[in-house]
Amino acid sequence: MVFNRREILKYSAKIGASGAAFLAAPFSLKVAFASSNYIELVAAPIKQSLVGEDGPLSDLWLYNGQTPGPEIRVKKGERVLVRLINQLEEPTTIHWHGIRIDNAMDGVPGLTQEAVMPGESFDYNFIAPDAGTFYYHSHNKTWSQVARGLYGTLIVEEENEIFDQKHDLTLVIDDWRIGKDGKLDLASLGAMMDWSHEGRLGNLLTVNSQNEPSFKLNAGEAYRLRLINVANSRILEIDPNSFNAKILAYDGQSIGEPQILQYSPMLIGPAQRVDLLVTPKGGADFSIEELSSGQAYSFAKFEIIGDKESTPSLVQLPLSNIPEPDIKNAKTFPLEMSGGAMRRVGDIYYQGKKLKGDDFRNTGQVWAFNGVANLPEKPFFSVKLGETVIIETNNDTNFIHAMHVHGFHFRVIERSGVEIDESNVWRDTFLIGAEQTVKIAFVADNNGKWLYHCHMLEHAAAGMITWFEVV
C-alpha cells in the first residue's frame, strides 16, 4: 500500500542536480569468477567522476571499480556464491538486503560474522529463496562506506521467465553530496548535523551512476522497471500514475495482480524497492520525476520507439511462500524511538553509561531505542522458532525514519492516524512518521541474531540500532 506524504508523513527536502544526460544501456554483469565458481567482489578505492566523463575525479570506494557494483542475477532457489575481497584501508562486510538468508551470511560485523580486515576475504554462500529485487551493501561504517559507493544489486529471477533482459530494467537511485569542486564531499562524512537531523542528504541524484539517463522503450511492449533507493537518507517521492505504471512488487515481494497506485505521491525510503509495470504508447515519451521539493525534477527519461498499439498486460508475478503471522497468539514487543535534534533527549544510555553534557557529541550517540543507544549487549527480545512477533514502534522524535528488519519480511498491521489497510503487502523496510506508532508482524521462522534498525544510515550509526534473537 502507498501513502500520501502530506496525510501520513511530514517530511521536506530539496534536490539540486547538474550534469549531462546519457543514453543508458541495460545493467550488465561485470564480475570475475574464481576457479571455485565464486563471484569475486573486490572492494577497493578508485577515482571516478560523478558529474560527467570530463568532470573532476572523486575518491570513491566501489565493488569491482564500478558504481553501482555488479548486478548479480540468479534464479529463485539457486545458490549465491560470492567472495568478498577487501582492498580498502578499513574493515568491511556485505549485507544482502531483503534476502531471507542463513544468519551466518547476513553480513553484520560483531553479530553474525567478524569484519573482513584489509587484505583478507570472506565467502558468502546462501540460497536465494524468493524471486524479486534485492541489493547488497557494506555493513561496516555503513554511513561512510555506502556514501562512497559500496553497493550493488542482486536480482532473483522467477523460475519461469516473465520478462527477458531487454524488458527488465534496473534503476539504482542514489543521492550524492557534491562539493563546490565537483567532487564527492568527504569532509562532511560523520557530520553531527546530519547524524542528529534528517541524515546525509545530497545534491546530485543519479540513476545507475548517471544524471538523468535516457532509456529507449518499444511502444506496446511490457517492461519491468526495478527501482532501488540506495541513498543514505533521501526519501524519494514519485508518481507512477503520471506515466501509467502499475505496481508489481514492493521490497522484492510480489503483490499478485498488478495495481494502479491509489495515493500520490509514492514514497520510496532508503533501502526500499518497487517494481513497476510499464506498457508505453507510441509517441508518449515520459520521465520519472522526484517530487519531494515541491517542484518536479526529472531523474530518468524514457523515449518511446514506434507506434505499436498498447494492449492490457496480463503480467502477474508469483507470490513468495512466506508464512502468515498468527496475530491472535503473537508476542508483542514495544520499542520507543527517542532523541535527535529539536526534541527533549531524555535519558539515553550508551555502553552502560548514562550520557550527559558533552557525551552526546563525543560519542556521536544522539538517538535511542528504549533508552539505549547503539547495539546493546542484551537482545531487544528473544523468541522461539515459529512464534509470531509483533514489534510496536513508537516514533517519539521530530523526524521520519526508515525501519528495517534483517532476515524477515513483515506485514504492517497498524499505523496510527491512518485508516488504510497495509496488511496485504510484504515489506522488509517501512517508513514511520514523527509522533507515529506502527505495528509490524512476522513469523520468526529463521534462527539467529537479527538486526532491527533505522536505514537512515546516520541515524543507525548515532544510536538507532538493536537486535533480537530467534532460538
C-alpha positions as CSV (number, residue, x, y, z in Angstrom):
1,M,0.0,0.0,0.0
2,V,1.2,3.5,-0.8
3,F,0.5,6.7,1.1
4,N,0.1,10.4,0.5
5,R,3.1,12.1,2.2
6,R,1.0,15.1,3.2
7,E,-1.5,13.0,5.0
8,I,0.8,10.5,6.7
9,L,4.4,11.5,6.9
10,K,5.7,15.0,7.5
11,Y,8.9,15.4,5.5
12,S,10.6,18.0,3.3
13,A,13.8,18.0,1.2
14,K,15.4,19.8,-1.7
15,I,17.3,18.2,-4.5
16,G,19.7,20.0,-6.8
17,A,21.4,18.5,-9.8
18,S,23.6,19.3,-12.7
19,G,25.3,17.5,-15.5
20,A,24.6,16.0,-18.9
21,A,22.2,13.3,-19.9
22,F,23.5,9.9,-21.1
23,L,21.9,7.1,-23.2
24,A,21.5,4.3,-20.6
25,A,22.0,0.7,-21.6
26,P,20.6,-2.2,-19.5
27,F,22.7,-3.1,-16.5
28,S,25.4,-5.6,-17.2
29,L,27.1,-8.3,-15.1
30,K,30.8,-7.4,-14.9
31,V,32.3,-9.8,-12.4
32,A,35.3,-12.1,-12.2
33,F,34.7,-15.7,-11.4
34,A,37.2,-17.5,-9.2
35,S,38.1,-21.1,-10.0
36,S,35.7,-22.3,-7.3
37,N,32.8,-20.7,-9.1
38,Y,32.6,-17.8,-6.6
39,I,31.8,-14.4,-8.0
40,E,34.6,-12.1,-6.8
41,L,33.6,-8.7,-5.5
42,V,36.7,-6.6,-4.8
43,A,36.0,-3.6,-2.5
44,A,38.7,-1.0,-3.4
45,P,39.3,2.7,-3.6
46,I,39.0,4.2,-7.1
47,K,39.0,7.7,-8.6
48,Q,35.9,8.4,-10.8
49,S,33.9,11.3,-11.9
50,L,30.3,11.7,-10.7
51,V,29.4,14.7,-12.8
52,G,30.2,13.5,-16.4
53,E,33.1,11.9,-18.2
54,D,35.2,15.0,-18.1
55,G,34.4,16.1,-14.6
56,P,36.8,16.1,-11.6
57,L,37.6,12.8,-10.1
58,S,36.0,11.8,-6.7
59,D,37.6,9.4,-4.3
60,L,35.1,6.5,-4.3
61,W,35.1,3.1,-2.8
62,L,33.5,0.6,-5.2
63,Y,32.9,-3.1,-5.9
64,N,35.0,-4.1,-9.0
65,G,35.6,-0.5,-9.9
66,Q,32.0,0.3,-10.9
67,T,29.0,2.1,-9.4
68,P,26.7,0.5,-8.7
69,G,28.5,-2.7,-8.1
70,P,28.0,-5.6,-10.5
71,E,24.4,-6.8,-10.9
72,I,24.2,-10.4,-9.8
73,R,21.3,-12.4,-11.3
74,V,20.2,-15.9,-10.2
75,K,17.1,-17.9,-10.4
76,K,14.8,-18.5,-7.4
77,G,16.2,-21.4,-5.3
78,E,19.7,-21.1,-6.7
79,R,22.8,-20.8,-4.6
80,V,24.7,-17.5,-4.5
81,L,28.4,-17.8,-4.1
82,V,30.3,-14.5,-3.6
83,R,33.8,-13.9,-2.4
84,L,34.4,-10.5,-0.9
85,I,38.0,-9.3,-1.3
86,N,38.8,-6.3,0.9
87,Q,41.3,-3.9,-0.6
88,L,40.1,-1.0,1.4
89,E,42.0,0.7,4.2
90,E,39.5,-0.4,6.8
91,P,37.3,-3.5,7.6
92,T,34.1,-4.2,5.7
93,T,31.4,-6.8,5.2
94,I,28.5,-7.3,2.8
95,H,24.8,-7.4,3.9
96,W,22.3,-8.9,1.5
97,H,19.4,-6.6,1.9
98,G,15.9,-8.2,1.9
99,I,17.0,-11.8,1.5
100,R,15.6,-14.3,3.9
101,I,19.0,-15.6,4.4
102,D,21.0,-18.0,6.6
103,N,22.0,-15.9,9.7
104,A,25.8,-16.6,9.3
105,M,25.6,-15.0,5.8
106,D,23.8,-11.8,6.9
107,G,27.0,-9.7,7.0
108,V,26.7,-7.9,10.3
109,P,30.2,-7.5,11.9
110,G,30.2,-8.4,15.6
111,L,26.9,-10.1,15.4
112,T,26.9,-12.7,12.6
113,Q,30.5,-12.6,11.4
114,E,33.8,-11.0,12.1
115,A,34.6,-7.9,9.9
116,V,36.8,-8.7,6.9
117,M,40.1,-7.0,7.5
118,P,42.1,-5.1,4.8
119,G,43.8,-7.7,2.6
120,E,41.5,-10.5,3.7
121,S,38.5,-12.2,2.1
122,F,35.2,-13.8,3.1
123,D,33.0,-16.3,1.2
124,Y,29.2,-15.8,1.2
125,N,27.3,-18.9,0.4
126,F,23.5,-19.0,0.6
127,I,20.2,-19.9,-1.2
128,A,18.0,-17.2,-2.7
129,P,14.6,-18.4,-1.6
130,D,12.4,-15.6,-3.1
131,A,12.3,-14.1,-6.6
132,G,12.5,-10.3,-6.5
133,T,14.5,-7.2,-6.4
134,F,17.2,-7.1,-3.8
135,Y,20.6,-5.5,-3.3
136,Y,23.8,-5.7,-1.3
137,H,25.8,-3.1,0.5
138,S,28.6,-2.7,3.0
139,H,27.5,-3.1,6.7
140,N,30.6,-1.8,8.4
141,K,30.7,2.0,9.0
142,T,27.8,1.9,6.6
143,W,27.1,5.6,6.8
144,S,30.6,6.2,5.2
145,Q,31.1,3.2,3.0
146,V,27.7,3.3,1.3
147,A,28.0,7.0,0.8
148,R,31.3,6.3,-1.1
149,G,29.6,3.8,-3.4
150,L,29.8,0.3,-1.8
151,Y,26.5,-1.2,-3.0
152,G,25.2,-3.3,-5.9
153,T,22.1,-5.3,-7.0
154,L,21.0,-8.9,-6.5
155,I,18.2,-9.8,-8.8
156,V,16.5,-13.1,-8.2
157,E,14.5,-14.1,-11.3
158,E,11.3,-16.2,-11.3
159,E,11.7,-19.9,-12.1
160,N,9.8,-19.3,-15.4
161,E,10.9,-16.2,-17.4
162,I,8.4,-13.4,-17.3
163,F,10.5,-10.5,-18.7
164,D,13.5,-11.1,-20.9
165,Q,16.7,-9.0,-20.4
166,K,15.6,-6.3,-22.8
167,H,12.4,-5.7,-20.9
168,D,13.7,-6.0,-17.4
169,L,15.5,-2.7,-16.3
170,T,17.2,-2.0,-13.0
171,L,17.3,1.7,-11.9
172,V,19.6,2.2,-8.9
173,I,18.9,5.6,-7.5
174,D,21.5,7.4,-5.3
175,D,21.8,10.8,-3.8
176,W,25.4,12.1,-3.7
177,R,26.6,15.1,-1.8
178,I,28.9,17.0,-4.2
179,G,31.1,19.9,-3.1
180,K,31.8,23.1,-4.9
181,D,34.8,21.5,-6.6
182,G,32.5,18.9,-8.3
183,K,33.8,16.0,-6.1
184,L,32.2,13.8,-3.6
185,D,32.2,15.8,-0.3
186,L,34.2,13.5,2.0
187,A,34.8,16.2,4.7
188,S,31.1,16.2,5.7
189,L,31.0,12.4,6.3
190,G,30.2,11.9,10.0
191,A,28.9,15.5,10.5
192,M,26.9,15.8,13.7
193,M,24.3,17.9,11.9
194,D,23.5,15.0,9.6
195,W,23.5,12.4,12.4
196,S,21.1,14.4,14.6
197,H,18.8,15.7,11.9
198,E,17.5,14.1,8.7
199,G,20.7,12.2,7.9
200,R,23.0,12.8,5.0
201,L,21.2,14.4,2.1
202,G,22.9,15.0,-1.2
203,N,22.6,17.5,-4.1
204,L,23.1,15.2,-7.1
205,L,20.6,12.4,-7.9
206,T,21.8,9.7,-10.2
207,V,20.4,6.5,-11.8
208,N,23.0,3.8,-12.4
209,S,25.6,6.5,-11.6
210,Q,24.3,8.8,-14.4
211,N,22.5,12.0,-14.1
212,E,19.1,11.8,-15.9
213,P,19.9,8.9,-18.2
214,S,17.7,8.2,-21.2
215,F,16.2,4.7,-21.9
216,K,14.6,3.6,-25.2
217,L,11.4,1.5,-24.9
218,N,9.3,-0.1,-27.7
219,A,5.7,1.0,-27.9
220,G,3.2,-1.6,-27.0
221,E,5.6,-3.9,-25.1
222,A,5.5,-4.6,-21.4
223,Y,8.6,-3.6,-19.3
224,R,9.6,-4.2,-15.7
225,L,11.3,-1.2,-14.0
226,R,13.0,-2.2,-10.8
227,L,13.6,1.0,-8.7
228,I,16.0,0.7,-5.8
229,N,16.7,3.6,-3.4
230,V,20.3,3.1,-2.2
231,A,20.7,6.7,-0.8
232,N,21.9,7.1,2.8
233,S,18.8,9.0,3.9
234,R,17.0,10.5,1.0
235,I,13.3,9.6,0.7
236,L,12.1,9.7,-2.9
237,E,8.7,10.8,-4.0
238,I,7.4,9.8,-7.4
239,D,4.0,9.4,-9.1
240,P,3.8,6.2,-11.2
241,N,0.3,7.3,-12.4
242,S,1.9,10.1,-14.3
243,F,3.4,7.6,-16.8
244,N,0.6,4.9,-16.5
245,A,2.7,2.5,-14.5
246,K,1.3,-0.3,-12.3
247,I,2.8,-1.8,-9.1
248,L,4.2,-5.3,-9.4
249,A,6.1,-5.7,-6.1
250,Y,7.3,-3.9,-3.0
251,D,10.7,-4.7,-1.4
252,G,11.2,-7.7,-3.7
253,Q,7.8,-9.3,-2.9
254,S,5.1,-9.6,-5.5
255,I,1.6,-8.2,-4.7
256,G,0.0,-10.6,-7.2
257,E,-2.2,-8.8,-9.7
258,P,-0.6,-5.5,-10.8
259,Q,-2.2,-2.5,-9.2
260,I,-2.7,1.2,-10.0
261,L,-1.3,3.5,-7.4
262,Q,-4.2,4.7,-5.3
263,Y,-2.4,7.5,-3.5
264,S,0.1,10.0,-4.7
265,P,3.0,10.6,-4.4
266,M,4.6,7.2,-3.7
267,L,7.3,7.3,-1.1
268,I,10.4,5.2,-1.6
269,G,12.5,5.3,1.6
270,P,16.2,4.4,1.8
271,A,16.7,0.7,1.1
272,Q,13.1,0.3,-0.2
273,R,12.4,-1.1,-3.7
274,V,9.4,-1.0,-6.0
275,D,8.9,-2.9,-9.3
276,L,6.7,-1.1,-11.9
277,L,5.0,-2.5,-14.9
278,V,5.1,-0.1,-17.9
279,T,3.5,-0.6,-21.3
280,P,4.1,2.6,-23.2
281,K,2.1,4.1,-26.0
282,G,3.7,5.3,-29.2
283,G,4.8,9.0,-29.0
284,A,4.2,9.1,-25.3
285,D,7.7,9.8,-24.1
286,F,7.9,10.2,-20.3
287,S,10.2,11.0,-17.4
288,I,10.2,9.7,-13.8
289,E,10.2,12.8,-11.6
290,E,11.2,13.4,-8.0
291,L,8.6,15.5,-6.2
292,S,9.8,16.0,-2.6
293,S,11.0,19.5,-3.1
294,G,7.6,20.7,-4.3
295,Q,8.9,21.1,-7.8
296,A,9.1,18.2,-10.2
297,Y,12.7,17.1,-11.0
298,S,13.3,14.6,-13.8
299,F,15.9,12.0,-13.0
300,A,15.2,9.4,-15.7
301,K,13.9,9.8,-19.2
302,F,12.2,7.2,-21.5
303,E,12.0,7.6,-25.3
304,I,9.2,5.5,-26.9
305,I,10.1,3.9,-30.2
306,G,7.5,3.0,-32.8
307,D,3.7,3.2,-32.7
308,K,2.7,-0.3,-31.9
309,E,-0.7,-0.3,-30.2
310,S,-0.6,-1.0,-26.5
311,T,-2.8,-3.8,-25.1
312,P,-3.6,-4.5,-21.5
313,S,-0.8,-6.6,-20.0
314,L,-1.6,-9.9,-18.2
315,V,1.7,-9.9,-16.4
316,Q,1.5,-11.2,-12.8
317,L,4.4,-12.2,-10.6
318,P,4.1,-15.3,-8.5
319,L,3.8,-14.9,-4.7
320,S,6.5,-16.0,-2.3
321,N,5.9,-18.7,0.3
322,I,6.1,-16.5,3.4
323,P,4.3,-17.8,6.5
324,E,1.3,-15.7,7.6
325,P,1.6,-14.2,11.2
326,D,-0.7,-15.7,13.8
327,I,-1.9,-12.3,15.3
328,K,-4.0,-13.8,18.0
329,N,-1.1,-15.7,19.5
330,A,1.6,-13.2,18.8
331,K,4.1,-11.9,21.2
332,T,4.3,-8.0,21.2
333,F,7.4,-6.1,21.9
334,P,7.2,-2.3,22.2
335,L,10.0,0.0,21.0
336,E,10.3,3.6,21.8
337,M,12.3,5.8,19.4
338,S,13.8,8.9,21.1
339,G,16.4,11.6,20.7
340,G,17.5,13.7,17.8
341,A,17.5,17.5,17.3
342,M,14.7,19.7,18.3
343,R,13.4,17.3,20.9
344,R,13.9,16.6,24.6
345,V,16.6,13.9,24.5
346,G,15.7,12.2,27.8
347,D,17.7,9.5,29.4
348,I,20.0,7.7,26.9
349,Y,22.4,5.0,28.0
350,Y,25.4,4.0,25.8
351,Q,27.6,1.1,26.7
352,G,26.1,1.0,30.2
353,K,26.7,4.7,30.9
354,K,24.0,7.5,31.0
355,L,25.0,10.2,28.6
356,K,25.1,13.8,29.6
357,G,26.6,17.1,28.5
358,D,29.4,16.7,26.0
359,D,28.9,12.9,26.0
360,F,26.5,13.2,23.1
361,R,28.9,15.0,20.9
362,N,32.0,12.9,22.0
363,T,30.2,9.6,21.4
364,G,28.1,10.7,18.4
365,Q,25.1,8.9,20.1
366,V,22.0,11.1,19.9
367,W,19.2,8.6,19.2
368,A,18.0,5.6,21.3
369,F,15.7,2.6,21.2
370,N,14.0,2.1,24.6
371,G,16.6,4.5,26.1
372,V,19.6,2.6,24.8
373,A,21.9,3.9,22.1
374,N,23.5,1.6,19.6
375,L,23.9,-2.2,19.7
376,P,23.1,-3.3,23.2
377,E,24.7,-6.3,25.0
378,K,21.3,-8.0,25.6
379,P,18.8,-8.6,22.8
380,F,15.7,-6.4,22.3
381,F,13.8,-9.7,22.6
382,S,14.2,-13.4,22.3
383,V,11.6,-15.8,20.8
384,K,11.3,-19.4,19.8
385,L,11.4,-20.6,16.3
386,G,8.0,-20.4,14.7
387,E,6.5,-17.8,17.1
388,T,4.7,-14.8,15.7
389,V,6.3,-11.4,16.6
390,I,4.7,-8.0,16.7
391,I,7.0,-5.1,17.0
392,E,5.2,-1.9,18.1
393,T,7.4,1.0,17.2
394,N,6.5,4.5,18.6
395,N,8.4,7.4,17.0
396,D,8.8,10.0,19.7
397,T,11.1,12.2,17.5
398,N,10.7,15.1,15.1
399,F,11.8,13.1,12.1
400,I,10.7,10.4,9.7
401,H,12.6,7.1,9.9
402,A,13.0,4.0,7.6
403,M,12.9,0.9,9.8
404,H,14.5,-2.3,8.5
405,V,14.2,-5.9,9.8
406,H,17.1,-8.2,8.9
407,G,16.2,-11.7,7.7
408,F,12.4,-11.4,7.5
409,H,9.6,-9.8,5.6
410,F,6.7,-8.5,7.6
411,R,3.2,-7.1,7.3
412,V,2.3,-3.6,8.6
413,I,-0.8,-4.4,10.6
414,E,-1.5,-1.0,12.2
415,R,-0.4,2.6,11.6
416,S,-1.7,5.4,13.9
417,G,-3.7,8.1,12.3
418,V,-4.3,6.1,9.1
419,E,-7.4,4.1,8.1
420,I,-5.7,2.4,5.1
421,D,-5.1,-1.3,5.3
422,E,-1.4,-2.2,4.6
423,S,-1.6,-5.7,5.8
424,N,-1.8,-7.3,2.3
425,V,1.8,-6.1,1.4
426,W,5.1,-7.8,2.5
427,R,7.9,-5.3,3.4
428,D,11.4,-5.5,4.8
429,T,11.6,-1.7,5.4
430,F,8.8,0.7,6.4
431,L,8.6,4.4,6.9
432,I,7.3,5.8,10.2
433,G,6.4,9.5,10.6
434,A,7.1,11.8,13.5
435,E,5.0,11.0,16.6
436,Q,3.5,8.0,14.8
437,T,3.1,4.4,16.0
438,V,3.4,1.4,13.6
439,K,2.9,-2.3,14.3
440,I,4.5,-4.9,12.2
441,A,4.1,-8.7,12.3
442,F,6.1,-11.7,11.1
443,V,6.7,-15.3,11.9
444,A,10.1,-15.9,13.4
445,D,10.9,-18.9,11.2
446,N,14.7,-18.3,10.9
447,N,17.2,-19.0,13.7
448,G,19.8,-16.5,14.6
449,K,20.7,-13.0,15.7
450,W,19.0,-10.3,13.6
451,L,19.2,-6.5,13.5
452,Y,16.3,-4.0,13.7
453,H,17.5,-0.5,12.8
454,C,16.8,2.7,11.1
455,H,18.1,2.7,7.5
456,M,18.8,6.4,7.6
457,L,22.4,5.3,7.9
458,E,23.5,8.2,10.0
459,H,20.6,7.5,12.5
460,A,21.7,3.9,12.8
461,A,25.3,5.0,13.5
462,A,24.1,7.6,16.0
463,G,22.1,5.0,18.1
464,M,19.1,3.7,16.2
465,I,20.0,0.1,16.1
466,T,19.2,-3.0,18.1
467,W,19.0,-6.8,17.7
468,F,16.8,-9.7,18.5
469,E,17.3,-13.5,18.5
470,V,15.3,-16.5,17.3
471,V,16.3,-19.7,19.2
